Amino acid sequence: MLQRQFVNDPRLSDANASSEDATGRKNLMQLIQLRWLAVGGQVLTIAVVSLVFHIRLPLGQMAGLLLFLIGLNLVGHLRLRARNSVSNGELFLALVLDMAALTGQLYLSGGATNPFISLYLLQIILGAVLLQAWSTWTLVAVAAACFAGLTLAYVPLELPMQSPNNLFELHIQGMLICFLIDTVLLVVFIDRITRNLRIRDAHLADLKRRAVEEDHIVRMGLLASGAAHELGTPLATLSVILNDWRRMPVLRSDPSLIAENPS
């Protein structure tokens, strides 16, 4: 009964909604920061591939996708300034757009043969932490469709003349770099996200504790008020009866009573 009362308590409902809003905003900020890292990482990767390995890339189209990600971040910052709650749908849309940009970059750089294709796992795992179940499974389906599509349609890389062994070693090195990127980003951002969730849960637990204490205080006050009322009613009745008795001629003429109560 008491637990049901706390669940329906409007104070706790408002506090829960406020905590959810704050957590959603923090999670959106995490995605924005991850996107900035993605932009920087893609610029660095494109520069290394073009200048060091002398592999020709469609730089104009890739730059357009980078500008698309930058535009998403600017919109995200404006969204955070609005100070409204961030819904599950907004976080889902942000991850889908990030996945679309990644798919575009992979399409322009070898498709499924690109070792950085495993970056899809980063977005799926973040979705599993941030999103509701249906959104996560939808994200998995989208990633699987993109992966399958990249095995069929992509822009082949114009590789310099190298032996197959050198190309395989280059592919393994790219897979190692992608693995390190995935693991580091997952540890960093999942730690931040779970910390936000722990802060929210601790805040809600503190609010529930305060609600319990306030409820106990109110109950004690009501009990004291009821006890005072129960005691005050018979005492007032006795006072009225005694005043009536003191006015009775028989009692007023009794010397013993007058001596006990001269007033």
ZAVO-329717 format. One record per residue (C-alpha): residue number from 1; x, z, y. Coordinates in pm, 1 decimal, always signed. Layout:
<recs>
{resi: NUM east: X up: Z north: Y}
...
</recs>
This chain:
<recs>
{resi: 1 east: +0.0 up: +0.0 north: +0.0}
{resi: 2 east: +277.6 up: +95.1 north: +238.5}
{resi: 3 east: +479.5 up: -212.9 north: +145.1}
{resi: 4 east: +177.1 up: -435.6 north: +209.6}
{resi: 5 east: +136.0 up: -271.5 north: +549.4}
{resi: 6 east: +496.3 up: -353.6 north: +642.5}
{resi: 7 east: +458.8 up: -711.9 north: +523.4}
{resi: 8 east: +154.3 up: -754.8 north: +748.8}
{resi: 9 east: +310.8 up: -564.8 north: +1037.0}
{resi: 10 east: +312.3 up: -805.6 north: +1335.6}
{resi: 11 east: +633.6 up: -648.5 north: +1463.6}
{resi: 12 east: +817.2 up: -735.1 north: +1144.3}
{resi: 13 east: +659.1 up: -1081.2 north: +1136.3}
{resi: 14 east: +779.6 up: -1151.9 north: +1490.3}
{resi: 15 east: +1124.9 up: -1013.0 north: +1410.2}
{resi: 16 east: +1143.6 up: -1222.6 north: +1094.1}
{resi: 17 east: +1048.1 up: -1536.3 north: +1286.2}
{resi: 18 east: +1306.8 up: -1456.7 north: +1554.3}
{resi: 19 east: +1577.5 up: -1403.1 north: +1291.6}
{resi: 20 east: +1485.2 up: -1729.5 north: +1117.4}
{resi: 21 east: +1506.4 up: -1913.1 north: +1451.6}
{resi: 22 east: +1849.2 up: -1768.4 north: +1526.9}
{resi: 23 east: +1976.0 up: -1850.0 north: +1176.8}
{resi: 24 east: +1844.1 up: -2207.4 north: +1196.3}
{resi: 25 east: +2015.9 up: -2261.0 north: +1530.0}
{resi: 26 east: +2344.0 up: -2126.0 north: +1393.0}
{resi: 27 east: +2318.1 up: -2351.2 north: +1088.9}
{resi: 28 east: +2254.7 up: -2654.4 north: +1308.4}
{resi: 29 east: +2564.5 up: -2561.0 north: +1509.2}
{resi: 30 east: +2762.7 up: -2552.4 north: +1183.7}
{resi: 31 east: +2648.9 up: -2906.7 north: +1105.6}
{resi: 32 east: +2746.1 up: -3019.2 north: +1455.7}
{resi: 33 east: +3093.4 up: -2868.6 north: +1416.1}
{resi: 34 east: +3128.8 up: -3032.9 north: +1074.4}
{resi: 35 east: +3030.8 up: -3366.2 north: +1227.6}
{resi: 36 east: +3299.9 up: -3331.9 north: +1494.6}
{resi: 37 east: +3551.0 up: -3270.4 north: +1215.9}
{resi: 38 east: +3418.0 up: -3576.6 north: +1035.2}
{resi: 39 east: +3468.6 up: -3790.1 north: +1346.3}
{resi: 40 east: +3824.3 up: -3664.7 north: +1389.0}
{resi: 41 east: +3900.3 up: -3708.8 north: +1020.3}
{resi: 42 east: +3765.8 up: -4062.7 north: +1013.0}
{resi: 43 east: +3965.4 up: -4160.0 north: +1319.8}
{resi: 44 east: +4282.2 up: -4019.7 north: +1160.3}
{resi: 45 east: +4212.5 up: -4188.7 north: +826.7}
{resi: 46 east: +4141.8 up: -4526.1 north: +986.5}
{resi: 47 east: +4461.6 up: -4499.2 north: +1191.8}
{resi: 48 east: +4674.7 up: -4410.7 north: +887.8}
{resi: 49 east: +4523.8 up: -4683.3 north: +670.1}
{resi: 50 east: +4564.2 up: -4945.5 north: +940.9}
{resi: 51 east: +4904.8 up: -4851.4 north: +1082.3}
{resi: 52 east: +5084.1 up: -4701.2 north: +783.5}
{resi: 53 east: +4943.8 up: -4891.7 north: +486.4}
{resi: 54 east: +4871.2 up: -5208.6 north: +688.1}
{resi: 55 east: +4526.1 up: -5250.0 north: +535.5}
{resi: 56 east: +4290.1 up: -5455.6 north: +748.6}
{resi: 57 east: +3961.8 up: -5282.7 north: +829.0}
{resi: 58 east: +3654.1 up: -5390.8 north: +1028.7}
{resi: 59 east: +3751.0 up: -5161.7 north: +1314.9}
{resi: 60 east: +3470.5 up: -5267.8 north: +1548.6}
{resi: 61 east: +3194.2 up: -5182.5 north: +1304.9}
{resi: 62 east: +3364.2 up: -4858.5 north: +1204.2}
{resi: 63 east: +3398.4 up: -4760.4 north: +1568.4}
{resi: 64 east: +3025.6 up: -4821.8 north: +1609.6}
{resi: 65 east: +2951.6 up: -4573.0 north: +1331.4}
{resi: 66 east: +3181.5 up: -4319.7 north: +1494.7}
{resi: 67 east: +2993.4 up: -4361.2 north: +1822.1}
{resi: 68 east: +2671.4 up: -4308.8 north: +1626.6}
{resi: 69 east: +2801.4 up: -3973.5 north: +1498.3}
{resi: 70 east: +2912.1 up: -3873.2 north: +1847.1}
{resi: 71 east: +2566.4 up: -3960.7 north: +1977.5}
{resi: 72 east: +2408.8 up: -3744.2 north: +1707.0}
{resi: 73 east: +2623.5 up: -3452.8 north: +1814.8}
{resi: 74 east: +2527.9 up: -3495.5 north: +2179.2}
{resi: 75 east: +2161.1 up: -3497.0 north: +2079.6}
{resi: 76 east: +2224.3 up: -3188.1 north: +1867.0}
{resi: 77 east: +2378.8 up: -3000.3 north: +2158.8}
{resi: 78 east: +2081.3 up: -3090.3 north: +2376.7}
{resi: 79 east: +1853.9 up: -2972.3 north: +2097.6}
{resi: 80 east: +2026.3 up: -2634.2 north: +2088.2}
{resi: 81 east: +1989.1 up: -2595.7 north: +2465.2}
{resi: 82 east: +1611.6 up: -2623.5 north: +2423.7}
{resi: 83 east: +1618.2 up: -2280.1 north: +2251.9}
{resi: 84 east: +1341.6 up: -2369.8 north: +2009.7}
{resi: 85 east: +1338.5 up: -2295.6 north: +1640.0}
{resi: 86 east: +1524.8 up: -2537.2 north: +1412.0}
{resi: 87 east: +1308.9 up: -2638.0 north: +1117.6}
{resi: 88 east: +1406.2 up: -2731.7 north: +764.8}
{resi: 89 east: +1304.5 up: -3090.0 north: +843.2}
{resi: 90 east: +1553.2 up: -3112.1 north: +1130.4}
{resi: 91 east: +1841.2 up: -2987.2 north: +917.2}
{resi: 92 east: +1738.1 up: -3229.5 north: +642.3}
{resi: 93 east: +1727.8 up: -3520.6 north: +887.7}
{resi: 94 east: +2072.0 up: -3426.6 north: +1022.0}
{resi: 95 east: +2222.9 up: -3432.5 north: +672.4}
{resi: 96 east: +2050.5 up: -3761.6 north: +586.9}
{resi: 97 east: +2188.5 up: -3924.6 north: +903.2}
{resi: 98 east: +2535.7 up: -3792.9 north: +824.1}
{resi: 99 east: +2500.5 up: -3937.9 north: +475.0}
{resi: 100 east: +2390.7 up: -4271.4 north: +622.6}
{resi: 101 east: +2697.5 up: -4281.4 north: +847.8}
{resi: 102 east: +2924.1 up: -4197.0 north: +553.3}
{resi: 103 east: +2759.1 up: -4470.7 north: +348.2}
{resi: 104 east: +2821.7 up: -4719.1 north: +627.7}
{resi: 105 east: +3190.5 up: -4629.2 north: +648.9}
{resi: 106 east: +3228.7 up: -4653.6 north: +272.4}
{resi: 107 east: +3047.1 up: -4988.6 north: +268.8}
{resi: 108 east: +3300.2 up: -5122.6 north: +518.9}
{resi: 109 east: +3599.6 up: -4988.3 north: +325.0}
{resi: 110 east: +3565.6 up: -5074.3 north: -41.5}
{resi: 111 east: +3237.1 up: -4913.2 north: -143.5}
{resi: 112 east: +3245.0 up: -4701.0 north: -458.8}
{resi: 113 east: +3612.7 up: -4786.5 north: -509.3}
{resi: 114 east: +3697.3 up: -4582.8 north: -198.6}
{resi: 115 east: +3834.7 up: -4243.5 north: -313.3}
{resi: 116 east: +3649.8 up: -4069.2 north: -28.8}
{resi: 117 east: +3314.8 up: -4141.4 north: -192.2}
{resi: 118 east: +3315.2 up: -3786.9 north: -333.8}
{resi: 119 east: +3244.2 up: -3661.3 north: +19.8}
{resi: 120 east: +2878.8 up: -3701.1 north: -79.4}
{resi: 121 east: +2920.5 up: -3377.6 north: -275.4}
{resi: 122 east: +3001.6 up: -3188.7 north: +44.5}
{resi: 123 east: +2672.2 up: -3285.8 north: +203.9}
{resi: 124 east: +2472.8 up: -3215.7 north: -113.1}
{resi: 125 east: +2620.2 up: -2866.2 north: -152.3}
{resi: 126 east: +2558.1 up: -2787.0 north: +213.8}
{resi: 127 east: +2201.8 up: -2908.1 north: +166.1}
{resi: 128 east: +2160.3 up: -2677.7 north: -134.2}
{resi: 129 east: +2262.6 up: -2382.4 north: +84.5}
{resi: 130 east: +2070.1 up: -2476.0 north: +398.2}
{resi: 131 east: +1755.2 up: -2654.4 north: +284.0}
{resi: 132 east: +1442.9 up: -2586.9 north: +85.6}
{resi: 133 east: +1434.7 up: -2700.4 north: -275.7}
{resi: 134 east: +1240.2 up: -3023.3 north: -220.1}
{resi: 135 east: +1474.1 up: -3125.4 north: +61.6}
{resi: 136 east: +1782.4 up: -3063.3 north: -151.7}
{resi: 137 east: +1651.5 up: -3273.4 north: -440.7}
{resi: 138 east: +1556.2 up: -3549.2 north: -199.2}
{resi: 139 east: +1910.2 up: -3538.4 north: -62.0}
{resi: 140 east: +2045.6 up: -3567.4 north: -416.8}
{resi: 141 east: +1826.3 up: -3873.5 north: -476.6}
{resi: 142 east: +1940.8 up: -4033.3 north: -150.4}
{resi: 143 east: +2307.9 up: -3972.6 north: -234.0}
{resi: 144 east: +2263.7 up: -4115.4 north: -583.3}
{resi: 145 east: +2093.7 up: -4425.1 north: -442.0}
{resi: 146 east: +2371.0 up: -4473.0 north: -186.8}
{resi: 147 east: +2639.3 up: -4433.6 north: -454.2}
{resi: 148 east: +2465.4 up: -4684.2 north: -679.9}
{resi: 149 east: +2422.6 up: -4926.5 north: -392.4}
{resi: 150 east: +2791.5 up: -4905.3 north: -303.6}
{resi: 151 east: +2884.3 up: -5014.0 north: -655.9}
{resi: 152 east: +2695.0 up: -5338.5 north: -597.7}
{resi: 153 east: +2736.1 up: -5419.4 north: -229.0}
{resi: 154 east: +3040.1 up: -5347.2 north: -15.2}
{resi: 155 east: +3309.1 up: -5514.1 north: +192.3}
{resi: 156 east: +3623.2 up: -5552.8 north: -22.7}
{resi: 157 east: +3946.2 up: -5426.8 north: +127.5}
{resi: 158 east: +4212.4 up: -5680.8 north: +212.1}
{resi: 159 east: +4502.9 up: -5502.9 north: +45.5}
{resi: 160 east: +4865.7 up: -5598.8 north: +104.2}
{resi: 161 east: +5058.5 up: -5748.2 north: -183.5}
{resi: 162 east: +5138.7 up: -5453.3 north: -409.9}
{resi: 163 east: +5167.2 up: -5398.5 north: -781.0}
{resi: 164 east: +4865.6 up: -5252.4 north: -968.4}
{resi: 165 east: +5061.8 up: -4931.6 north: -1033.1}
{resi: 166 east: +5116.8 up: -4877.3 north: -661.8}
{resi: 167 east: +4746.8 up: -4935.6 north: -591.8}
{resi: 168 east: +4647.2 up: -4686.5 north: -861.4}
{resi: 169 east: +4886.6 up: -4427.1 north: -721.0}
{resi: 170 east: +4742.1 up: -4486.4 north: -374.7}
{resi: 171 east: +4391.7 up: -4435.3 north: -513.5}
{resi: 172 east: +4495.2 up: -4107.9 north: -681.9}
{resi: 173 east: +4651.3 up: -3985.5 north: -357.5}
{resi: 174 east: +4329.8 up: -4063.7 north: -175.0}
{resi: 175 east: +4129.4 up: -3873.0 north: -437.1}
{resi: 176 east: +4361.2 up: -3572.6 north: -394.8}
{resi: 177 east: +4320.6 up: -3577.8 north: -18.0}
{resi: 178 east: +3942.4 up: -3604.4 north: -52.5}
{resi: 179 east: +3939.2 up: -3315.6 north: -301.1}
{resi: 180 east: +4135.3 up: -3095.5 north: -61.1}
{resi: 181 east: +3903.7 up: -3187.5 north: +226.1}
{resi: 182 east: +3595.6 up: -3106.5 north: +17.3}
{resi: 183 east: +3723.1 up: -2770.3 north: -100.7}
{resi: 184 east: +3850.1 up: -2651.5 north: +237.1}
{resi: 185 east: +3535.8 up: -2752.9 north: +425.1}
{resi: 186 east: +3308.9 up: -2603.5 north: +159.0}
{resi: 187 east: +3488.2 up: -2269.2 north: +167.3}
{resi: 188 east: +3491.8 up: -2255.2 north: +547.4}
{resi: 189 east: +3137.1 up: -2366.4 north: +619.5}
{resi: 190 east: +2960.8 up: -2199.4 north: +327.7}
{resi: 191 east: +3132.8 up: -1874.5 north: +425.0}
{resi: 192 east: +2999.8 up: -1915.0 north: +778.6}
{resi: 193 east: +2650.2 up: -2002.0 north: +661.1}
{resi: 194 east: +2629.8 up: -1712.7 north: +416.0}
{resi: 195 east: +2758.4 up: -1480.1 north: +688.1}
{resi: 196 east: +2472.0 up: -1593.3 north: +910.2}
{resi: 197 east: +2229.1 up: -1520.5 north: +627.2}
{resi: 198 east: +2381.8 up: -1175.7 north: +568.4}
{resi: 199 east: +2350.8 up: -1093.4 north: +939.5}
{resi: 200 east: +1985.0 up: -1199.0 north: +931.2}
{resi: 201 east: +1912.2 up: -990.7 north: +621.1}
{resi: 202 east: +2089.6 up: -686.0 north: +767.3}
{resi: 203 east: +1890.7 up: -719.2 north: +1089.6}
{resi: 204 east: +1562.3 up: -740.1 north: +899.9}
{resi: 205 east: +1658.0 up: -440.4 north: +682.7}
{resi: 206 east: +1733.3 up: -238.6 north: +997.0}
{resi: 207 east: +1397.7 up: -335.0 north: +1147.6}
{resi: 208 east: +1217.6 up: -230.2 north: +829.8}
{resi: 209 east: +1400.9 up: +104.2 north: +832.3}
{resi: 210 east: +1298.9 up: +164.4 north: +1193.5}
{resi: 211 east: +940.8 up: +68.9 north: +1109.7}
{resi: 212 east: +936.9 up: +324.7 north: +827.3}
{resi: 213 east: +1072.3 up: +595.8 north: +1057.0}
{resi: 214 east: +820.1 up: +513.6 north: +1328.8}
{resi: 215 east: +539.0 up: +516.2 north: +1072.7}
{resi: 216 east: +645.7 up: +860.7 north: +953.2}
{resi: 217 east: +654.0 up: +990.3 north: +1310.2}
{resi: 218 east: +306.5 up: +852.8 north: +1377.2}
{resi: 219 east: +174.2 up: +1007.8 north: +1056.2}
{resi: 220 east: +325.1 up: +1347.1 north: +1145.0}
{resi: 221 east: +168.8 up: +1324.4 north: +1490.6}
{resi: 222 east: -170.5 up: +1243.0 north: +1345.4}
{resi: 223 east: -136.7 up: +1530.4 north: +1097.3}
{resi: 224 east: -44.5 up: +1775.5 north: +1373.6}
{resi: 225 east: -330.5 up: +1653.2 north: +1589.4}
{resi: 226 east: -574.8 up: +1690.7 north: +1302.3}
{resi: 227 east: -448.7 up: +2040.6 north: +1222.0}
{resi: 228 east: -479.2 up: +2144.9 north: +1586.1}
{resi: 229 east: -832.2 up: +2010.2 north: +1594.8}
{resi: 230 east: -927.1 up: +2190.1 north: +1274.0}
{resi: 231 east: -785.3 up: +2518.8 north: +1403.3}
{resi: 232 east: -914.6 up: +2478.1 north: +1756.3}
{resi: 233 east: -1279.1 up: +2426.6 north: +1662.7}
{resi: 234 east: -1339.3 up: +2763.1 north: +1483.0}
{resi: 235 east: -1137.8 up: +2954.8 north: +1743.0}
{resi: 236 east: -1352.1 up: +2812.2 north: +2020.4}
{resi: 237 east: -1663.2 up: +2904.0 north: +1823.7}
{resi: 238 east: -1539.5 up: +3261.5 north: +1782.7}
{resi: 239 east: -1467.1 up: +3283.1 north: +2155.7}
{resi: 240 east: -1820.2 up: +3174.0 north: +2240.8}
{resi: 241 east: -1969.7 up: +3424.1 north: +1992.7}
{resi: 242 east: -1759.4 up: +3710.4 north: +2129.1}
{resi: 243 east: -1859.9 up: +3629.7 north: +2485.9}
{resi: 244 east: -2225.6 up: +3631.3 north: +2379.1}
{resi: 245 east: -2181.3 up: +3963.9 north: +2202.7}
{resi: 246 east: -2020.9 up: +4120.5 north: +2506.0}
{resi: 247 east: -2331.1 up: +4035.7 north: +2707.6}
{resi: 248 east: -2568.6 up: +4200.7 north: +2457.7}
{resi: 249 east: -2710.7 up: +4533.7 north: +2596.1}
{resi: 250 east: -2663.0 up: +4716.1 north: +2266.8}
{resi: 251 east: -2294.5 up: +4636.3 north: +2248.3}
{resi: 252 east: -2234.0 up: +4692.8 north: +2620.3}
{resi: 253 east: -2374.7 up: +5046.2 north: +2590.4}
{resi: 254 east: -2146.5 up: +5137.8 north: +2296.2}
{resi: 255 east: -1861.9 up: +5356.9 north: +2437.1}
{resi: 256 east: -1621.1 up: +5268.4 north: +2154.6}
{resi: 257 east: -1650.1 up: +4895.4 north: +2216.4}
{resi: 258 east: -1616.6 up: +4942.3 north: +2593.2}
{resi: 259 east: -1298.4 up: +5145.0 north: +2532.6}
{resi: 260 east: -1153.6 up: +4869.6 north: +2307.7}
{resi: 261 east: -1246.4 up: +4595.0 north: +2550.8}
{resi: 262 east: -1289.2 up: +4734.1 north: +2901.9}
{resi: 263 east: -1326.4 up: +4386.0 north: +3056.1}
</recs>
